[in-house]
Amino acid sequence: MNRKLKGRIVEKFGTQFEFSKAVNEHECNVSRVIRGRRTLSKRERKTWAEALGEGITEALFSTEEYNG
């Protein structure tokens, strides 16, 4: 699970649903990205990063498991 991405989404939008509306993406796809079951294209990463007010960083979109 990408806790950094999930945390930033909740911090900025309150819920994954509100974020999904902002980036014109289905909520289940947002969940899949957070859980590491789907990767984003470069264009999608840019859209998501802009919506989150972040630069496009590997840390934000990493699919590595976090154990802490």
GUDOFI-811958 format. One record per atom (N, C-alpha, C): residue number from 1; atom name; z, x, y. Coordinates in steps of 0.2 Angstrom, whole numbers, plus 2048, in hexadecimal, padded with zeros to 3 digits. Atoms other than C-alpha are relative to their C-alpha. Layout:
num=NUM&atomo=CA&c3=Z&c1=X&c2=Y
...
END
This chain:
num=1&atomo=N&c3=800&c1=804&c2=7FA
num=1&atomo=CA&c3=800&c1=800&c2=800
num=1&atomo=C&c3=800&c1=804&c2=806
num=2&atomo=N&c3=800&c1=7FD&c2=7FA
num=2&atomo=CA&c3=7FC&c1=806&c2=811
num=2&atomo=C&c3=805&c1=7FD&c2=805
num=3&atomo=N&c3=7FB&c1=803&c2=7FC
num=3&atomo=CA&c3=80C&c1=803&c2=81A
num=3&atomo=C&c3=7FF&c1=801&c2=808
num=4&atomo=N&c3=802&c1=7FF&c2=7F9
num=4&atomo=CA&c3=806&c1=80B&c2=82A
num=4&atomo=C&c3=7FB&c1=7FB&c2=803
num=5&atomo=N&c3=805&c1=805&c2=7FE
num=5&atomo=CA&c3=7F7&c1=7FF&c2=82C
num=5&atomo=C&c3=804&c1=7FA&c2=800
num=6&atomo=N&c3=7FC&c1=807&c2=800
num=6&atomo=CA&c3=802&c1=7F0&c2=827
num=6&atomo=C&c3=805&c1=800&c2=806
num=7&atomo=N&c3=7FC&c1=800&c2=7FA
num=7&atomo=CA&c3=80F&c1=7F5&c2=834
num=7&atomo=C&c3=7FD&c1=7FF&c2=806
num=8&atomo=N&c3=803&c1=801&c2=7F9
num=8&atomo=CA&c3=803&c1=7F7&c2=842
num=8&atomo=C&c3=7FD&c1=7F9&c2=801
num=9&atomo=N&c3=802&c1=806&c2=7FF
num=9&atomo=CA&c3=7FB&c1=7E7&c2=83E
num=9&atomo=C&c3=805&c1=7FB&c2=802
num=10&atomo=N&c3=7FB&c1=805&c2=7FF
num=10&atomo=CA&c3=80B&c1=7DD&c2=83E
num=10&atomo=C&c3=803&c1=802&c2=807
num=11&atomo=N&c3=7FE&c1=7FE&c2=7F9
num=11&atomo=CA&c3=811&c1=7E7&c2=84E
num=11&atomo=C&c3=7FC&c1=7FD&c2=805
num=12&atomo=N&c3=805&c1=802&c2=7FB
num=12&atomo=CA&c3=801&c1=7E3&c2=857
num=12&atomo=C&c3=7FF&c1=7F8&c2=800
num=13&atomo=N&c3=802&c1=807&c2=800
num=13&atomo=CA&c3=7FD&c1=7D1&c2=851
num=13&atomo=C&c3=805&c1=7FB&c2=7FD
num=14&atomo=N&c3=7FB&c1=805&c2=803
num=14&atomo=CA&c3=80C&c1=7CA&c2=848
num=14&atomo=C&c3=7FF&c1=7FF&c2=7F9
num=15&atomo=N&c3=802&c1=801&c2=807
num=15&atomo=CA&c3=803&c1=7C6&c2=838
num=15&atomo=C&c3=7F9&c1=802&c2=7FE
num=16&atomo=N&c3=807&c1=7FE&c2=803
num=16&atomo=CA&c3=7F4&c1=7CB&c2=82D
num=16&atomo=C&c3=7FB&c1=7FB&c2=802
num=17&atomo=N&c3=804&c1=806&c2=7FF
num=17&atomo=CA&c3=7ED&c1=7BA&c2=830
num=17&atomo=C&c3=7FD&c1=801&c2=808
num=18&atomo=N&c3=802&c1=7FF&c2=7F9
num=18&atomo=CA&c3=7EC&c1=7BD&c2=843
num=18&atomo=C&c3=7FC&c1=806&c2=801
num=19&atomo=N&c3=804&c1=7FA&c2=800
num=19&atomo=CA&c3=7E5&c1=7CE&c2=841
num=19&atomo=C&c3=7F9&c1=7FF&c2=7FD
num=20&atomo=N&c3=806&c1=801&c2=803
num=20&atomo=CA&c3=7D8&c1=7C8&c2=835
num=20&atomo=C&c3=7FB&c1=7FC&c2=805
num=21&atomo=N&c3=804&c1=804&c2=7FC
num=21&atomo=CA&c3=7D2&c1=7BB&c2=842
num=21&atomo=C&c3=7FE&c1=805&c2=806
num=22&atomo=N&c3=802&c1=7FC&c2=7FB
num=22&atomo=CA&c3=7D2&c1=7C9&c2=84F
num=22&atomo=C&c3=7FA&c1=805&c2=7FE
num=23&atomo=N&c3=806&c1=7FC&c2=802
num=23&atomo=CA&c3=7C6&c1=7D4&c2=845
num=23&atomo=C&c3=7FB&c1=7FC&c2=7FC
num=24&atomo=N&c3=805&c1=804&c2=803
num=24&atomo=CA&c3=7BC&c1=7C5&c2=83E
num=24&atomo=C&c3=7FF&c1=802&c2=7F8
num=25&atomo=N&c3=800&c1=7FE&c2=807
num=25&atomo=CA&c3=7C1&c1=7C9&c2=82C
num=25&atomo=C&c3=804&c1=7FB&c2=7FC
num=26&atomo=N&c3=7FC&c1=805&c2=804
num=26&atomo=CA&c3=7C8&c1=7BE&c2=81E
num=26&atomo=C&c3=807&c1=804&c2=7FF
num=27&atomo=N&c3=7F9&c1=7FE&c2=801
num=27&atomo=CA&c3=7DB&c1=7C0&c2=81C
num=27&atomo=C&c3=800&c1=804&c2=7F9
num=28&atomo=N&c3=7FF&c1=7FD&c2=807
num=28&atomo=CA&c3=7D9&c1=7C5&c2=809
num=28&atomo=C&c3=7FD&c1=807&c2=800
num=29&atomo=N&c3=803&c1=7F9&c2=800
num=29&atomo=CA&c3=7CE&c1=7D4&c2=80E
num=29&atomo=C&c3=804&c1=804&c2=804
num=30&atomo=N&c3=7FB&c1=7FC&c2=7FD
num=30&atomo=CA&c3=7DB&c1=7DA&c2=81A
num=30&atomo=C&c3=805&c1=802&c2=7FB
num=31&atomo=N&c3=7FB&c1=7FE&c2=805
num=31&atomo=CA&c3=7E8&c1=7D9&c2=80C
num=31&atomo=C&c3=7FD&c1=805&c2=7FB
num=32&atomo=N&c3=803&c1=7FB&c2=805
num=32&atomo=CA&c3=7DC&c1=7E2&c2=800
num=32&atomo=C&c3=800&c1=807&c2=803
num=33&atomo=N&c3=800&c1=7FA&c2=7FD
num=33&atomo=CA&c3=7DA&c1=7F0&c2=80D
num=33&atomo=C&c3=807&c1=803&c2=800
num=34&atomo=N&c3=7F9&c1=7FD&c2=800
num=34&atomo=CA&c3=7ED&c1=7F2&c2=80F
num=34&atomo=C&c3=802&c1=802&c2=7F9
num=35&atomo=N&c3=7FD&c1=7FE&c2=807
num=35&atomo=CA&c3=7F0&c1=7F2&c2=7FC
num=35&atomo=C&c3=7FB&c1=806&c2=7FD
num=36&atomo=N&c3=804&c1=7FB&c2=803
num=36&atomo=CA&c3=7E2&c1=7FF&c2=7FA
num=36&atomo=C&c3=7FB&c1=7FE&c2=7FB
num=37&atomo=N&c3=804&c1=803&c2=805
num=37&atomo=CA&c3=7D7&c1=7F4&c2=7F0
num=37&atomo=C&c3=7F9&c1=800&c2=803
num=38&atomo=N&c3=806&c1=801&c2=7FC
num=38&atomo=CA&c3=7C9&c1=7F4&c2=7FD
num=38&atomo=C&c3=800&c1=806&c2=805
num=39&atomo=N&c3=801&c1=7FB&c2=7FA
num=39&atomo=CA&c3=7C2&c1=802&c2=809
num=39&atomo=C&c3=7FC&c1=7FD&c2=805
num=40&atomo=N&c3=804&c1=803&c2=7FA
num=40&atomo=CA&c3=7BB&c1=7FF&c2=81A
num=40&atomo=C&c3=7FA&c1=805&c2=801
num=41&atomo=N&c3=806&c1=7FC&c2=7FE
num=41&atomo=CA&c3=7AA&c1=805&c2=820
num=41&atomo=C&c3=802&c1=803&c2=806
num=42&atomo=N&c3=7FF&c1=7FD&c2=7FA
num=42&atomo=CA&c3=7A9&c1=810&c2=82F
num=42&atomo=C&c3=801&c1=7FB&c2=806
num=43&atomo=N&c3=800&c1=805&c2=7FB
num=43&atomo=CA&c3=7A5&c1=801&c2=83A
num=43&atomo=C&c3=806&c1=7FC&c2=800
num=44&atomo=N&c3=7FA&c1=804&c2=801
num=44&atomo=CA&c3=7B3&c1=7F7&c2=833
num=44&atomo=C&c3=806&c1=804&c2=802
num=45&atomo=N&c3=7FB&c1=7FC&c2=7FE
num=45&atomo=CA&c3=7BF&c1=805&c2=836
num=45&atomo=C&c3=801&c1=800&c2=808
num=46&atomo=N&c3=800&c1=800&c2=7F9
num=46&atomo=CA&c3=7BA&c1=806&c2=848
num=46&atomo=C&c3=802&c1=7FA&c2=803
num=47&atomo=N&c3=7FE&c1=807&c2=7FD
num=47&atomo=CA&c3=7BC&c1=7F3&c2=84B
num=47&atomo=C&c3=807&c1=7FF&c2=7FF
num=48&atomo=N&c3=7F9&c1=801&c2=801
num=48&atomo=CA&c3=7CD&c1=7F3&c2=843
num=48&atomo=C&c3=804&c1=805&c2=804
num=49&atomo=N&c3=7FC&c1=7FB&c2=7FC
num=49&atomo=CA&c3=7D3&c1=803&c2=84C
num=49&atomo=C&c3=800&c1=7FD&c2=807
num=50&atomo=N&c3=800&c1=803&c2=7F9
num=50&atomo=CA&c3=7CD&c1=7FB&c2=85D
num=50&atomo=C&c3=805&c1=7FA&c2=801
num=51&atomo=N&c3=7FC&c1=806&c2=800
num=51&atomo=CA&c3=7D6&c1=7EB&c2=859
num=51&atomo=C&c3=807&c1=802&c2=800
num=52&atomo=N&c3=7F9&c1=7FD&c2=800
num=52&atomo=CA&c3=7E6&c1=7F5&c2=855
num=52&atomo=C&c3=802&c1=804&c2=806
num=53&atomo=N&c3=7FF&c1=7FB&c2=7FB
num=53&atomo=CA&c3=7E4&c1=800&c2=864
num=53&atomo=C&c3=802&c1=807&c2=7FE
num=54&atomo=N&c3=7FF&c1=7FA&c2=803
num=54&atomo=CA&c3=7E3&c1=80F&c2=85A
num=54&atomo=C&c3=7FA&c1=804&c2=7FF
num=55&atomo=N&c3=806&c1=7FC&c2=802
num=55&atomo=CA&c3=7D7&c1=81E&c2=857
num=55&atomo=C&c3=7FF&c1=7FF&c2=7F9
num=56&atomo=N&c3=802&c1=801&c2=808
num=56&atomo=CA&c3=7CE&c1=81E&c2=846
num=56&atomo=C&c3=803&c1=806&c2=7FD
num=57&atomo=N&c3=7FD&c1=7FA&c2=803
num=57&atomo=CA&c3=7DA&c1=829&c2=83C
num=57&atomo=C&c3=800&c1=7FF&c2=7F9
num=58&atomo=N&c3=800&c1=801&c2=808
num=58&atomo=CA&c3=7DA&c1=82C&c2=829
num=58&atomo=C&c3=807&c1=7FD&c2=7FF
num=59&atomo=N&c3=7F9&c1=802&c2=801
num=59&atomo=CA&c3=7ED&c1=829&c2=82A
num=59&atomo=C&c3=801&c1=7F8&c2=800
num=60&atomo=N&c3=800&c1=807&c2=7FF
num=60&atomo=CA&c3=7EB&c1=817&c2=830
num=60&atomo=C&c3=7FC&c1=7FD&c2=7FA
num=61&atomo=N&c3=804&c1=803&c2=805
num=61&atomo=CA&c3=7DE&c1=813&c2=823
num=61&atomo=C&c3=800&c1=803&c2=7F9
num=62&atomo=N&c3=7FF&c1=7FC&c2=806
num=62&atomo=CA&c3=7E4&c1=81E&c2=815
num=62&atomo=C&c3=801&c1=7FA&c2=7FA
num=63&atomo=N&c3=7FF&c1=805&c2=805
num=63&atomo=CA&c3=7E4&c1=815&c2=804
num=63&atomo=C&c3=805&c1=803&c2=7FB
num=64&atomo=N&c3=7FB&c1=7FD&c2=804
num=64&atomo=CA&c3=7F2&c1=821&c2=7FD
num=64&atomo=C&c3=806&c1=7FB&c2=7FF
num=65&atomo=N&c3=7FA&c1=804&c2=801
num=65&atomo=CA&c3=801&c1=819&c2=7F5
num=65&atomo=C&c3=806&c1=803&c2=804
num=66&atomo=N&c3=7FA&c1=7FE&c2=7FC
num=66&atomo=CA&c3=811&c1=81A&c2=800
num=66&atomo=C&c3=806&c1=7FE&c2=7FC
num=67&atomo=N&c3=7FA&c1=801&c2=805
num=67&atomo=CA&c3=821&c1=81C&c2=7F6
num=67&atomo=C&c3=806&c1=800&c2=804
num=68&atomo=N&c3=7FA&c1=800&c2=7FD
num=68&atomo=CA&c3=82D&c1=81B&c2=804
num=68&atomo=C&c3=801&c1=7FB&c2=805
END
